[in-house]
């Protein structure tokens, strides 16, 4: 199984292939909603503020309507996951603050993933070999937040798999 595969209910998020699957079938998700879904999953149960989302999706120096963009990305994620904002199974709104991914996550082997804050791997522990692979997959951003986010997902999986 791919080290980049994260499962929740009938869905699989394949970070290596940048793909969302329902029962093995691909679900179309545009770039910003996919980036946001990966961010929410990486933060696994922790609040992701609207400011964090804005910085992650558009960078620090942005002159677009980020509020509308965030709302649209969340709406598209909910449509893809068939999630109800009133009774969320996946994406919970924290009014006035941001969002939280609330479903139980499992790795590609079916082992439960513990909640983790996601980002912030020190540079000394960054597996440099993964960066070219991320660029080939088109996951390069103007900032480094996406790289750190995916690296943290990779490190979390490596830690979990190392303990098995």
N, C-alpha and C positions, 0 to 999 in steps of 0.2 A: 504494500500500500504506500501511497505517496506520503512523505513527511509533511506535506502542506495541506493535507485533508483534515477538515474539521467538520464534525457531524452534529446536527441538532434536529431532533424529531425526524421527519422524512427528508430533511435537507442535508446536503453536503456542500461545503464551501471549500473548493480546491484552490488554495492560495498559489500553488505552483503553476497552475494553468489559468488562474484568474477567471474562475468559472463557478457559478452557482448551479447546483443540480437538485432536482426534486425527484426522489425515487430513481435516481440514475439518469434522468433526462435533463438536458441543459435548459436553464431559464435565462432569457435575455434580460440583462441588467446593464444600464449605461455606466459610463466611467465613474461619475461622481457618486451615484448610489452604491456602486461596487466598492469604491474607496471607503465610503462611510460605513458600509456593512463590515468590511475588514477591520476598520478602526473600532467599531462597537464590539465585535467578537474578540478582538485582541484585548480589550479592556474588561471583558468577561465579568459582568455583574457590577462593574464600577461606573459611576457617573462620568459621562463624556460631555463636557460643557459645550455650549454653542460656540464659544470662543475657540476651543480646541478644534472643533469641527471646521470652523472658518479657516483657521491657520492650516489645518491639514489639507483641506480641499483647494484653497486658493492662495495660500501663503500670507505673509504679513502685510504686504503692500498691495492691497486689492481695492479696486474702485467699482465693484459690482454690487448688486442687491443681494448680499449674502443671506439675509433673513429668508427671502423668497427661495433662494437656491437651496438652503438647508431644508426648509419645509418641503420643497419639491423632491429632494433626494430621499427624505424620510418617507414621504408618501409613496414613492416608487418602490422602496424596499418593502413597505407594508403590503403593497399590491402584489409584489413578486412572492412574498411569503404568505399571502392571504391572512394577514395579521389584522386584528381589530384594535384600534387605538383605545377603545373603551374597556376592553378586556384583553390586554396584550399577552400573547404567548412568547413573543420574541423581543420587540422593541417597545420599551416603556418610556413614556414622556415624563420627565421631571419638570413640572411646570415652572417656567421662568428660569430654568437652569440649563437643561439639555436632555440627554437621552441615556438609556441604560439597556444593554442586551441582557435579557432575563432567562433565556432558555438554558437548560443544561447542555454543556458542550462535551463532546467526546472526540478523541483523536481518531485517526484512520483505523486503528486496531480496536476501537470501541471502548477504550479506557476513558473514564471520566476525567475531564480537565478541571483542575481547581481554579477558582477565581484568582486573577492576578491583575496588577495594575497595568501591565502591558508594555509601556514604553520606558525608555531610560536605561538601555544597556550601556555600561561604560565602554569607552573606545577600546580599552585593553582586551575586552572579552568578545569584541565583534569578529565574527568569522568572515574575514575579508573575501574569501573565495565565493561567497554568495552574492556579492554586489554585482559582478558582471552578469550573472544569471538573471538578477532582477532587472537589469537594464535591457537584456535581450527580450524579456517578457513585456517590455513597455511600461514598467512600473516606476520609471524615473519621474520625479516631481521637481518643481522649481526649488522647493526646500528639501530638507533631509527627513522630514517627519515620516513619509511613507517608507523610506528605507529602514529607519529605526523601528517603525512599527512592525514591518515584516521580519526584521531581524529578531525582534523580541518574541514574535510568534514562533520563529524557528528555534530560538534558545529555549523557550518554554517547552516545546515539543521534545527537544534534545534532552532536557533535564528530566522530563517525564519518562521518556523511553529509556534513558540511562538507568532509571530506578526500577525498571521492570525486569 
